[in-house]
Amino acid sequence: QSLPQQKLLTWLSVLECVEVFAEMGTARVWGEMGRWTIIVLIQLAKAVLRLLLLLWYKAGIQTSPPIVPLNREQQQPLHPQDMEDNSSGKDQTYVGRRSSRVVRSLQSTPSLQSRHWGSPQQREESQSRRAEEMNQPPTPLGLQETIAESIYITRPLLHLLSLGVWGQRSWKPWLLSAVLDISSLSLLSDLKDLNRRERAELRRRTILLLYYLLRSPFYDRYSEGRILLLLRLLADYVPGVGFVTRPLMDYLPAWQKIYFYNWG
């Protein structure tokens, strides 16, 4: 990736990290008008950055989060003692004569900070496999797939626009957003030879369709009573589950009020 593309991904990641805090802080300081203003500005900035990545840098299907979190266990460097052992040529493994089982040699046991339970070969294979996955280029998108990804990127802006036109209690913004999400996934379903990250992203988007059960006005009219009844039954009749379901019942109304939790 080029340096400008890395900067765009960094700014996009920062926006996704602070969007909930910005919404809640602005609502507390400037009220509802300030809250909706910051929501529109953040969604507009995210859409512009994603469209630049899609159309200018050919980034393909964009994942969430934009920058893959670092796996510190797999990226942990060897300590000087371990490097000396490797350079000295000591055998790292011992193969049993009868069982043919590979075990670590006591002479090559690493320090406590870098110790792991797999064999050195397993660790090297997992690191090389992860490196290959990280370095895989994005799948080139045709016209249909580019339109589908553009629909997914601009869906939040169209949803906000429809909220301003028809209001928050109308079914039209809910239906418009659902149609756009399903259309984007349907157009992308024909794409073959996706890498592992892109397949995981499409699965994540498909699972997120369940959010429409928790989004107003569907939640207010249909889902709320049934979900609360189910959580209450689980809390009353299943031992130990109440520690999770009762706080969840108290949290749902607050979760519903945060736009970026619900629609972001």
PyMOL commands that set and color helices and strands:
alter all, ss='L'
color gray80, all
select helices_A, chain A and resi 3-56+80-87+106-108+112-114+120-135+143-166+171-188+196-213+218-237+242-257+259-262
alter helices_A, ss='H'
color red, helices_A
select strands_A, chain A and resi 93-95+102-104
alter strands_A, ss='S'
color yellow, strands_A
deselect
rebuild
show_as cartoon
